[in-house]
Amino acid sequence: MTGSIFASFALLQAPTGSAVPQMIFMYGAIFAIFYFVLIRPQQKQRKNHEERVKTLKKGDEIVTAGGIVGEVVHIATTGNDGVAKLNDRITIKSGESKLIVERGRIAAVGGSAPAA
């Protein structure tokens, strides 16, 4: 009885071929899991955020990277030569203050700000 148990363990541990295809499959599976769990959702979220920042309009409520919450008052999208600037300037109103913020520093975009 014990002889057959040891023989079955020996058969389980015996090399059946190259381990390279198994390793490639394992690494591919791990990469696929990381892609679908981490990378792809993050790319979708980033694209959604970029689209919302591009389509800002007056009256939208935003939160800057520094934590300032304000309402969009003015959007400057072109430079002196008529070419779109890389860092557009957004003028926001927060309380009684007006601030100029670069479009790239907007962390979150809400809906239209409630009328005060």
C-alpha positions in Angstrom: 0.0 0.0 0.0 2.7 2.5 0.9 4.7 1.5 -2.1 1.8 2.5 -4.4 1.5 5.9 -2.6 5.1 6.7 -3.1 4.9 5.6 -6.7 2.0 8.0 -7.3 3.9 10.9 -5.7 6.8 10.0 -7.9 4.6 10.1 -11.0 3.2 13.5 -9.9 6.7 15.0 -9.6 8.2 13.4 -12.7 9.0 16.0 -15.4 6.5 15.7 -18.2 8.1 18.2 -20.6 9.4 21.7 -20.7 8.1 24.1 -18.1 8.6 27.1 -20.4 5.1 27.0 -22.0 3.6 26.7 -18.5 5.6 29.7 -17.3 4.6 31.7 -20.3 1.0 30.9 -19.8 1.2 31.8 -16.1 2.9 35.1 -16.8 0.4 35.9 -19.5 -2.5 35.1 -17.2 -1.0 37.4 -14.5 -0.6 40.2 -17.0 -4.1 39.8 -18.2 -5.5 40.0 -14.7 -3.4 43.1 -14.0 -4.6 44.6 -17.3 -8.3 44.0 -16.8 -8.3 44.8 -13.0 -5.9 47.8 -12.8 -4.7 49.2 -16.1 -7.9 49.3 -18.2 -10.2 50.9 -15.6 -7.6 53.5 -14.8 -7.3 54.4 -18.5 -11.0 54.7 -18.9 -11.2 56.9 -15.8 -8.4 59.1 -17.1 -10.0 59.5 -20.5 -13.4 60.3 -18.9 -11.7 63.0 -16.8 -9.9 64.5 -19.7 -13.1 64.6 -21.7 -15.0 66.3 -18.9 -12.2 68.9 -18.5 -12.1 69.6 -22.2 -15.9 70.2 -22.3 -16.0 72.7 -19.4 -18.4 75.5 -19.7 -19.4 78.6 -17.7 -21.3 77.7 -14.6 -19.7 74.3 -14.0 -18.4 73.6 -10.6 -14.8 72.3 -10.3 -12.3 71.2 -7.7 -8.7 72.1 -8.2 -5.7 69.9 -7.3 -5.2 72.2 -4.3 -8.7 71.5 -3.1 -10.3 74.8 -4.1 -13.9 74.5 -5.1 -15.3 77.1 -7.5 -17.6 78.0 -10.3 -16.2 78.5 -13.8 -16.6 82.2 -14.9 -14.4 82.5 -17.9 -12.4 80.1 -20.2 -9.4 81.4 -22.2 -8.6 78.9 -24.9 -6.5 80.7 -27.4 -3.2 82.6 -27.3 -2.3 85.9 -29.0 -1.6 84.2 -32.3 -5.0 82.4 -32.3 -3.4 79.0 -31.7 -4.8 77.0 -28.8 -2.5 77.2 -25.8 -1.3 74.0 -24.1 -2.3 75.2 -20.6 -5.6 76.9 -21.0 -6.5 79.4 -18.3 -9.8 79.0 -16.4 -11.2 81.8 -14.3 -13.2 80.5 -11.3 -15.2 82.2 -8.6 -14.8 80.8 -5.1 -16.7 82.7 -2.5 -16.0 86.4 -3.2 -12.6 85.7 -4.9 -11.8 85.1 -8.5 -8.9 82.8 -9.3 -7.1 81.8 -12.5 -6.4 78.1 -12.8 -4.7 76.0 -15.4 -6.9 73.5 -17.1 -4.5 70.7 -16.2 -4.8 71.4 -12.5 -8.5 70.6 -12.3 -9.0 67.5 -10.2 -12.7 67.0 -10.5 -15.6 68.5 -12.5 -19.1 68.6 -11.1 -22.3 69.6 -12.7 -23.7 73.1 -12.9 -23.1 75.1 -9.7 -26.3 75.7 -7.6 -27.6 79.2 -7.9 -26.8 81.2 -4.7 
